[in-house]
């Protein structure tokens, strides 16, 4: 039962956050399709609640819009991968998959960023050539980090001046 609520919640957040809900009826149709999918997966089984939610807890730590695009693009990819192994002859499965593909297209920049992160984890930092390149880029990386943190501080100062708190 908990997974049912969470999956609808995640899809609702994704759709609303990125403007893909034309009207309430679309979301209601999607909810109906998700209910059918839940029945297909027997998601009311008692083990669904074990260990807590798998996606919604992770969403809470991603607060910036661009950050959310990254995590949501990965979550959508995981749902699409899950649906690859389901019966596509069922209309509700096709409808959900179509909606997810549409959402994935709108989050394509998030997918690219996920790939960048994956590529970084594959770097062999023990390789001397990579170490040399990394050292050559260190100052530029630190400059970008400084630019990012100073613009964040500047925004905070501007907000404090505007706020009459």
Beta strands, then each sheet from edge to edge (+ up, - down):
end
